[in-house]
Amino acid sequence: MRWHILILALALASCSAGKEAEEKYHMVEKAKGGKRELCTAAGEVAAAYLADRNQVEYERWKLYRDTNCMAARYE
C-alpha cells in the first residue's frame, strides 16, 4: 500500500508550473503563432520557472523571451 503513495508523490513532484507553461509555449509554436505570441508565451514560461525556483530554466526562458520579443519588433 505504501508504494502507491510513493508513486503518487513522485508523479506530483515531476509536474511543475514551468513544465506546464513550456507545453503551452510549444503549442503556440506548433500552431504557427507569431513572434508576439511566442514572446508572451516565453515570458510566461520564464515566470513559471521563477516561481518554481529553477534558476537555470528561468534564465534560459528569459533568453527565449528576449529573442522572440526582439524579433516581434520587426514583424
Sequence and secondary structure as in RCSB ss.txt:
>XXXX:A:sequence
MRWHILILALALASCSAGKEAEEKYHMVEKAKGGKRELCTAAGEVAAAYLADRNQVEYERWKLYRDTNCMAARYE
>XXXX:A:secstr
 HHHHHHHHHHHHH  HHHHHHHHHHHHHHTT  HHHHHHHHHHHHHHHHHTT HHHHHHHHHHHHHHHHHHTT 
